[in-house]
Amino acid sequence: MYLRKYFLTTRYIRTLEQLRINQSEVCKLYIEIIELQEKDLQYKKRRISLLERLYAMATEQNKKRKDNHDKL
């Protein structure tokens, strides 16, 4: 009886240890995902900034063309 109880307790502890290890791996993967999402967000912010500058430049160029055309 004692051996059976000991065996079950040992199996239970091993199962808990494996569960903790698995949870740790899942947490590492979540951290990696979050870091990649942050990098992606930074990239998108830089891209938006660049597109806004290009839009402003194109708008200014169009305004100058219109002003030059109106002078003729």
TAWO-V453114 format. One record per backbone hydrogen bond with DSSP energy under -1.0 kcal/mol. CO is the residue of the C=O (numbers start at 0). NH is the residue of the N-H. E is the energy in kcal/mol with one decimal. If there is no record, write none. Layout:
BEGIN
((CO:NH:E) (CO:NH:E))
END
This chain:
BEGIN
((0:4:-2.3) (1:5:-2.7) (2:6:-3.0) (3:7:-2.5) (4:8:-2.3) (5:9:-2.6) (6:10:-2.7) (7:11:-2.5) (8:12:-2.5) (9:13:-2.4) (10:14:-2.5) (11:15:-2.4) (12:16:-2.5) (13:17:-2.6) (14:18:-2.4) (15:19:-2.4) (16:20:-2.3) (17:21:-2.7) (18:22:-2.6) (19:23:-2.2) (20:24:-2.1) (21:25:-2.2) (22:26:-2.4) (23:27:-2.1) (24:28:-2.1) (25:29:-2.4) (26:30:-2.4) (27:31:-2.2) (28:32:-2.5) (29:33:-2.6) (30:34:-2.5) (31:35:-2.3) (32:36:-2.5) (33:37:-2.3) (34:38:-2.1) (35:39:-2.5) (36:40:-2.5) (37:41:-2.4) (38:42:-2.4) (39:43:-2.5) (40:44:-2.4) (41:45:-2.3) (42:46:-2.5) (43:47:-2.6) (44:48:-2.4) (45:49:-2.4) (46:50:-2.7) (47:51:-2.5) (48:52:-2.1) (49:53:-2.6) (50:54:-2.4) (51:55:-2.4) (52:56:-2.5) (53:57:-2.6) (54:58:-2.7) (55:59:-2.4) (56:60:-2.5) (57:61:-2.6) (58:62:-2.2) (59:63:-2.4) (60:64:-2.3) (61:65:-2.5) (62:66:-2.7) (63:67:-2.6) (64:68:-2.5) (65:69:-2.6) (66:70:-1.4))
END
